[in-house]
Amino acid sequence: MRAILASLLLLSTPISAVVAQDQYQTEATHAVIMDFDTGEILFDRNGDVAMPPASMSKLMTVLMTLEAIRDGQLSLDDELPVSENAWRRGGAASGSSTMFLEVNSRARVEDLLRGIIIQSGNDACIVIAEALGGSEEAFAEMMTDRARELGLESASFANATGWPHPDHRISAADLAELARIIIADHPELYSLWAEREFTYNGIRQYNRNPLLGVFSGADGLKTGHTEESGYGLVGTAERDGVRRIIVFNGMGSNTDRANEAERMMRAAINDYALYDLFDAGDALEAQAEVFMGEAETVRLEVAEDVQLALHRRARRNMTVSVAFDGPIPAPISAGDEIGRVIVEVPGQEDREFPVVASEDVAQKGLMGRIGAAIAHMIRGN
């Protein structure tokens, strides 16, 4: 049977504390806060629900470009042709966010990256898409396939720009993971995301990210807005070696987005912390009962490091226990997995980590097993 052996941490606050007090509150329809180092979701509101991401999906277009540069398919100095299609659907003629590329001109890849990241240029996205995929439609399929390879299961891209389309969707959690991949895998060009302005074709445009220059340590990533999606942001900041990623969508105005960006990032940095609960090999006070063993119990230890990022108030309401299906039949070898450390935080899913035996326990000899069986029958359990 399943047995909870012992509480491993003394708590200063009862579990009856109101769960909502331990959670960030937001008017965004979709939101997550992610710890960069662990990838753990610290706060989640509809974070796994696929949503229209608007220009935030340009993160995937940029990632595809960065991977093409890494793989030698493109270089920063390559000049790509600006088709009439890219100009008409994403340039000045489109009335949408644009880099103001001229039709039938050529643009350097490095400038196109700045045009996407800083100016949110739809024309730059289409130029990249046509260069790498032959057409924007084919490139969108490539984006979706690559996203699935990366484990971004909610992602479905219909274009390179984020233009509204019923099949163009991704969750806030997957956008956060996408940002994490860009930061971790492409540090050589990551500084582009922090640039405040870019002038191309004589036209100066400013980065729309409301965190840049306002929140110390902020250095990326991308805003988004359509009538369907509302106002959203994928943002990140690093302070004192701690980096957080925030994603939210569905705000009602540009001002609302700016206010929420600063408020959510401040909470992400200040209200959440990483807690080292155990190191691999740490002994537990609890011991597991052994059946038919030369010892009646076996000592337990944690099999891997246990590190969690939690809201500081939620930490006070956390409980940690160890559970197993027992008693454990002998023989037992040191390192055998025989249980789980269970971390419970009100309002969050339980998390489990493996527990192993710290020592060998041999099986009783024949006479010992007979005696134990007789005793078991007498006790009736």
PADOZA-631620 format. One record per residue (C-alpha): residue in one letter; x negated, y negated, z. Coordinates in steps of 0.5 Angstrom, whole numbers, plus 500, padded with zeros to 3 digits. Layout:
residues N
@r->a | east->X | north->Y | up->Z
...
END
This chain:
residues 381
@r->m | east->500 | north->500 | up->500
@r->r | east->498 | north->493 | up->499
@r->a | east->495 | north->490 | up->506
@r->i | east->493 | north->483 | up->507
@r->l | east->488 | north->484 | up->512
@r->a | east->486 | north->477 | up->515
@r->s | east->486 | north->469 | up->513
@r->l | east->479 | north->467 | up->512
@r->l | east->480 | north->460 | up->513
@r->l | east->482 | north->456 | up->519
@r->l | east->487 | north->451 | up->517
@r->s | east->488 | north->444 | up->520
@r->t | east->495 | north->443 | up->516
@r->p | east->501 | north->447 | up->516
@r->i | east->504 | north->450 | up->509
@r->s | east->510 | north->447 | up->510
@r->a | east->507 | north->440 | up->508
@r->v | east->511 | north->438 | up->502
@r->v | east->508 | north->440 | up->496
@r->a | east->509 | north->434 | up->492
@r->q | east->505 | north->430 | up->496
@r->d | east->499 | north->434 | up->494
@r->q | east->500 | north->433 | up->486
@r->y | east->499 | north->427 | up->482
@r->q | east->505 | north->424 | up->479
@r->t | east->506 | north->421 | up->472
@r->e | east->512 | north->419 | up->467
@r->a | east->508 | north->422 | up->462
@r->t | east->512 | north->428 | up->458
@r->h | east->506 | north->432 | up->458
@r->a | east->499 | north->431 | up->462
@r->v | east->493 | north->435 | up->464
@r->i | east->487 | north->433 | up->468
@r->m | east->481 | north->438 | up->467
@r->d | east->475 | north->439 | up->471
@r->f | east->469 | north->439 | up->465
@r->d | east->464 | north->444 | up->469
@r->t | east->469 | north->449 | up->470
@r->g | east->474 | north->448 | up->465
@r->e | east->480 | north->449 | up->471
@r->i | east->486 | north->445 | up->470
@r->l | east->487 | north->441 | up->476
@r->f | east->494 | north->438 | up->475
@r->d | east->499 | north->440 | up->470
@r->r | east->505 | north->437 | up->467
@r->n | east->508 | north->441 | up->461
@r->g | east->501 | north->442 | up->460
@r->d | east->502 | north->449 | up->456
@r->v | east->507 | north->446 | up->452
@r->a | east->506 | north->445 | up->444
@r->m | east->507 | north->437 | up->443
@r->p | east->506 | north->432 | up->437
@r->p | east->499 | north->430 | up->438
@r->a | east->499 | north->424 | up->433
@r->s | east->492 | north->421 | up->432
@r->m | east->489 | north->425 | up->438
@r->s | east->489 | north->431 | up->433
@r->k | east->483 | north->428 | up->430
@r->l | east->479 | north->431 | up->435
@r->m | east->480 | north->437 | up->431
@r->t | east->478 | north->433 | up->425
@r->v | east->472 | north->431 | up->428
@r->l | east->470 | north->437 | up->431
@r->m | east->470 | north->441 | up->424
@r->t | east->466 | north->435 | up->421
@r->l | east->461 | north->436 | up->427
@r->e | east->460 | north->443 | up->426
@r->a | east->459 | north->442 | up->418
@r->i | east->453 | north->438 | up->420
@r->r | east->451 | north->443 | up->425
@r->d | east->451 | north->448 | up->420
@r->g | east->448 | north->444 | up->414
@r->q | east->454 | north->444 | up->410
@r->l | east->454 | north->436 | up->411
@r->s | east->449 | north->431 | up->413
@r->l | east->450 | north->424 | up->416
@r->d | east->447 | north->421 | up->410
@r->d | east->452 | north->425 | up->405
@r->e | east->456 | north->420 | up->401
@r->l | east->463 | north->423 | up->400
@r->p | east->468 | north->420 | up->394
@r->v | east->474 | north->416 | up->396
@r->s | east->480 | north->419 | up->392
@r->e | east->486 | north->415 | up->390
@r->n | east->490 | north->420 | up->394
@r->a | east->486 | north->418 | up->401
@r->w | east->486 | north->411 | up->399
@r->r | east->494 | north->411 | up->398
@r->r | east->496 | north->416 | up->403
@r->g | east->491 | north->413 | up->409
@r->g | east->488 | north->407 | up->406
@r->a | east->490 | north->400 | up->406
@r->a | east->496 | north->402 | up->401
@r->s | east->499 | north->406 | up->406
@r->g | east->500 | north->401 | up->412
@r->s | east->497 | north->406 | up->417
@r->s | east->491 | north->406 | up->421
@r->t | east->485 | north->405 | up->416
@r->m | east->478 | north->405 | up->415
@r->f | east->479 | north->400 | up->409
@r->l | east->476 | north->405 | up->404
@r->e | east->476 | north->403 | up->397
@r->v | east->479 | north->407 | up->392
@r->n | east->474 | north->411 | up->388
@r->s | east->468 | north->409 | up->392
@r->r | east->463 | north->413 | up->396
@r->a | east->462 | north->413 | up->404
@r->r | east->457 | north->416 | up->408
@r->v | east->459 | north->421 | up->413
@r->e | east->456 | north->417 | up->419
@r->d | east->461 | north->412 | up->417
@r->l | east->467 | north->416 | up->416
@r->l | east->466 | north->419 | up->423
@r->r | east->466 | north->412 | up->426
@r->g | east->472 | north->410 | up->422
@r->i | east->475 | north->416 | up->425
@r->i | east->473 | north->416 | up->432
@r->i | east->473 | north->408 | up->433
@r->q | east->478 | north->406 | up->428
@r->s | east->483 | north->412 | up->427
@r->g | east->482 | north->411 | up->420
@r->n | east->487 | north->416 | up->416
@r->d | east->483 | north->415 | up->410
@r->a | east->477 | north->417 | up->413
@r->c | east->480 | north->424 | up->415
@r->i | east->483 | north->425 | up->408
@r->v | east->476 | north->424 | up->405
@r->i | east->473 | north->429 | up->410
@r->a | east->479 | north->434 | up->409
@r->e | east->478 | north->434 | up->401
@r->a | east->470 | north->435 | up->402
@r->l | east->471 | north->441 | up->406
@r->g | east->477 | north->444 | up->404
@r->g | east->478 | north->442 | up->397
@r->s | east->485 | north->439 | up->399
@r->e | east->488 | north->436 | up->406
@r->e | east->493 | north->442 | up->406
@r->a | east->487 | north->447 | up->405
@r->f | east->483 | north->443 | up->411
@r->a | east->489 | north->443 | up->415
@r->e | east->489 | north->451 | up->415
@r->m | east->482 | north->451 | up->416
@r->m | east->483 | north->447 | up->422
@r->t | east->488 | north->452 | up->425
@r->d | east->484 | north->458 | up->424
@r->r | east->478 | north->455 | up->427
@r->a | east->482 | north->452 | up->433
@r->r | east->485 | north->459 | up->434
@r->e | east->478 | north->462 | up->434
@r->l | east->476 | north->457 | up->439
@r->g | east->482 | north->460 | up->444
@r->l | east->487 | north->454 | up->442
@r->e | east->493 | north->458 | up->442
@r->s | east->498 | north->453 | up->441
@r->a | east->494 | north->449 | up->436
@r->s | east->498 | north->449 | up->429
@r->f | east->496 | north->443 | up->424
@r->a | east->499 | north->441 | up->418
@r->n | east->494 | north->435 | up->416
@r->a | east->488 | north->432 | up->418
@r->t | east->491 | north->425 | up->421
@r->g | east->496 | north->427 | up->426
@r->w | east->501 | north->424 | up->421
@r->p | east->508 | north->427 | up->424
@r->h | east->510 | north->434 | up->421
@r->p | east->514 | north->439 | up->425
@r->d | east->509 | north->444 | up->424
@r->h | east->503 | north->439 | up->427
@r->r | east->503 | north->441 | up->434
@r->i | east->498 | north->442 | up->440
@r->s | east->498 | north->443 | up->448
@r->a | east->495 | north->438 | up->452
@r->a | east->491 | north->443 | up->456
@r->d | east->488 | north->445 | up->449
@r->l | east->487 | north->438 | up->447
@r->a | east->483 | north->438 | up->454
@r->e | east->479 | north->444 | up->452
@r->l | east->478 | north->441 | up->445
@r->a | east->475 | north->435 | up->448
@r->r | east->471 | north->439 | up->453
@r->i | east->468 | north->443 | up->447
@r->i | east->466 | north->437 | up->443
@r->i | east->462 | north->434 | up->449
@r->a | east->459 | north->440 | up->451
@r->d | east->457 | north->443 | up->444
@r->h | east->455 | north->436 | up->440
@r->p | east->451 | north->432 | up->445
@r->e | east->447 | north->429 | up->439
@r->l | east->453 | north->425 | up->437
@r->y | east->457 | north->424 | up->443
@r->s | east->455 | north->417 | up->444
@r->l | east->460 | north->415 | up->438
@r->w | east->466 | north->416 | up->442
@r->a | east->464 | north->410 | up->447
@r->e | east->462 | north->405 | up->441
@r->r | east->467 | north->399 | up->442
@r->e | east->468 | north->397 | up->435
@r->f | east->466 | north->398 | up->428
@r->t | east->465 | north->394 | up->422
@r->y | east->466 | north->397 | up->415
@r->n | east->468 | north->393 | up->408
@r->g | east->467 | north->387 | up->412
@r->i | east->473 | north->388 | up->417
@r->r | east->472 | north->389 | up->424
@r->q | east->476 | north->394 | up->428
@r->y | east->476 | north->395 | up->436
@r->n | east->476 | north->402 | up->439
@r->r | east->483 | north->403 | up->442
@r->n | east->481 | north->407 | up->448
@r->p | east->484 | north->403 | up->454
@r->l | east->478 | north->406 | up->459
@r->l | east->472 | north->403 | up->455
@r->g | east->469 | north->397 | up->459
@r->v | east->475 | north->398 | up->464
@r->f | east->473 | north->404 | up->468
@r->s | east->466 | north->405 | up->470
@r->g | east->463 | north->412 | up->467
@r->a | east->469 | north->412 | up->461
@r->d | east->466 | north->414 | up->454
@r->g | east->471 | north->417 | up->450
@r->l | east->475 | north->420 | up->447
@r->k | east->482 | north->418 | up->443
@r->t | east->488 | north->415 | up->443
@r->g | east->495 | north->417 | up->439
@r->h | east->501 | north->414 | up->437
@r->t | east->507 | north->415 | up->433
@r->e | east->515 | north->414 | up->434
@r->e | east->516 | north->422 | up->435
@r->s | east->510 | north->423 | up->440
@r->g | east->510 | north->416 | up->444
@r->y | east->503 | north->413 | up->446
@r->g | east->498 | north->418 | up->449
@r->l | east->490 | north->419 | up->450
@r->v | east->485 | north->424 | up->451
@r->g | east->480 | north->421 | up->456
@r->t | east->474 | north->422 | up->459
@r->a | east->469 | north->419 | up->464
@r->e | east->463 | north->421 | up->468
@r->r | east->461 | north->419 | up->475
@r->d | east->455 | north->421 | up->480
@r->g | east->455 | north->428 | up->475
@r->v | east->462 | north->429 | up->476
@r->r | east->466 | north->429 | up->469
@r->r | east->473 | north->429 | up->468
@r->i | east->478 | north->430 | up->462
@r->i | east->485 | north->427 | up->462
@r->v | east->490 | north->428 | up->457
@r->f | east->497 | north->425 | up->457
@r->n | east->503 | north->424 | up->452
@r->g | east->510 | north->420 | up->451
@r->m | east->508 | north->414 | up->455
@r->g | east->513 | north->408 | up->452
@r->s | east->508 | north->403 | up->450
@r->n | east->501 | north->401 | up->449
@r->t | east->501 | north->397 | up->456
@r->d | east->504 | north->403 | up->459
@r->r | east->498 | north->408 | up->456
@r->a | east->493 | north->403 | up->459
@r->n | east->496 | north->403 | up->466
@r->e | east->497 | north->410 | up->466
@r->a | east->490 | north->412 | up->463
@r->e | east->486 | north->408 | up->469
@r->r | east->491 | north->410 | up->474
@r->m | east->490 | north->418 | up->472
@r->m | east->483 | north->417 | up->471
@r->r | east->482 | north->414 | up->478
@r->a | east->486 | north->420 | up->481
@r->a | east->482 | north->425 | up->477
@r->i | east->475 | north->422 | up->479
@r->n | east->477 | north->420 | up->486
@r->d | east->483 | north->425 | up->489
@r->y | east->480 | north->432 | up->486
@r->a | east->474 | north->435 | up->488
@r->l | east->470 | north->442 | up->487
@r->y | east->470 | north->447 | up->493
@r->d | east->465 | north->452 | up->494
@r->l | east->469 | north->457 | up->497
@r->f | east->464 | north->463 | up->497
@r->d | east->457 | north->465 | up->494
@r->a | east->457 | north->472 | up->490
@r->g | east->455 | north->477 | up->496
@r->d | east->458 | north->473 | up->502
@r->a | east->460 | north->478 | up->507
@r->l | east->468 | north->478 | up->509
@r->e | east->470 | north->479 | up->516
@r->a | east->475 | north->483 | up->514
@r->q | east->474 | north->491 | up->513
@r->a | east->478 | north->496 | up->509
@r->e | east->480 | north->502 | up->512
@r->v | east->477 | north->509 | up->509
@r->f | east->481 | north->515 | up->508
@r->m | east->477 | north->522 | up->509
@r->g | east->470 | north->518 | up->510
@r->e | east->465 | north->519 | up->515
@r->a | east->466 | north->512 | up->517
@r->e | east->473 | north->509 | up->519
@r->t | east->472 | north->502 | up->515
@r->v | east->468 | north->499 | up->510
@r->r | east->465 | north->492 | up->510
@r->l | east->467 | north->488 | up->504
@r->e | east->463 | north->482 | up->500
@r->v | east->465 | north->477 | up->495
@r->a | east->463 | north->480 | up->488
@r->e | east->462 | north->473 | up->484
@r->d | east->462 | north->466 | up->486
@r->v | east->468 | north->463 | up->488
@r->q | east->469 | north->455 | up->486
@r->l | east->475 | north->451 | up->486
@r->a | east->477 | north->444 | up->484
@r->l | east->483 | north->442 | up->488
@r->h | east->487 | north->435 | up->490
@r->r | east->484 | north->433 | up->497
@r->r | east->490 | north->434 | up->500
@r->a | east->492 | north->441 | up->497
@r->r | east->485 | north->443 | up->500
@r->r | east->488 | north->442 | up->507
@r->n | east->494 | north->447 | up->505
@r->m | east->490 | north->452 | up->502
@r->t | east->490 | north->459 | up->505
@r->v | east->485 | north->465 | up->503
@r->s | east->486 | north->472 | up->504
@r->v | east->483 | north->479 | up->502
@r->a | east->488 | north->484 | up->499
@r->f | east->487 | north->492 | up->497
@r->d | east->491 | north->498 | up->496
@r->g | east->489 | north->502 | up->502
@r->p | east->486 | north->506 | up->505
@r->i | east->481 | north->507 | up->500
@r->p | east->479 | north->514 | up->499
@r->a | east->472 | north->516 | up->500
@r->p | east->467 | north->517 | up->497
@r->i | east->465 | north->509 | up->496
@r->s | east->459 | north->507 | up->493
@r->a | east->456 | north->500 | up->494
@r->g | east->459 | north->495 | up->489
@r->d | east->465 | north->499 | up->488
@r->e | east->471 | north->494 | up->487
@r->i | east->476 | north->495 | up->492
@r->g | east->480 | north->489 | up->493
@r->r | east->481 | north->482 | up->491
@r->v | east->480 | north->475 | up->495
@r->i | east->487 | north->471 | up->494
@r->v | east->487 | north->464 | up->494
@r->e | east->494 | north->460 | up->495
@r->v | east->495 | north->453 | up->494
@r->p | east->502 | north->451 | up->494
@r->g | east->505 | north->449 | up->488
@r->q | east->500 | north->452 | up->484
@r->e | east->499 | north->459 | up->481
@r->d | east->495 | north->464 | up->486
@r->r | east->488 | north->465 | up->484
@r->e | east->484 | north->472 | up->485
@r->f | east->477 | north->474 | up->485
@r->p | east->474 | north->481 | up->486
@r->v | east->472 | north->484 | up->492
@r->v | east->467 | north->490 | up->493
@r->a | east->464 | north->495 | up->498
@r->s | east->458 | north->492 | up->501
@r->e | east->456 | north->499 | up->503
@r->d | east->456 | north->507 | up->501
@r->v | east->461 | north->511 | up->505
@r->a | east->460 | north->519 | up->504
@r->q | east->466 | north->523 | up->504
@r->k | east->467 | north->527 | up->510
@r->g | east->465 | north->535 | up->510
@r->l | east->470 | north->540 | up->509
@r->m | east->472 | north->541 | up->516
@r->g | east->472 | north->534 | up->517
@r->r | east->477 | north->533 | up->512
@r->i | east->481 | north->539 | up->514
@r->g | east->482 | north->535 | up->521
@r->a | east->483 | north->529 | up->518
@r->a | east->489 | north->532 | up->514
@r->i | east->492 | north->535 | up->520
@r->a | east->491 | north->529 | up->524
@r->h | east->495 | north->525 | up->518
@r->m | east->501 | north->530 | up->518
@r->i | east->501 | north->530 | up->526
@r->r | east->502 | north->522 | up->526
@r->g | east->507 | north->523 | up->520
@r->n | east->504 | north->517 | up->516
END
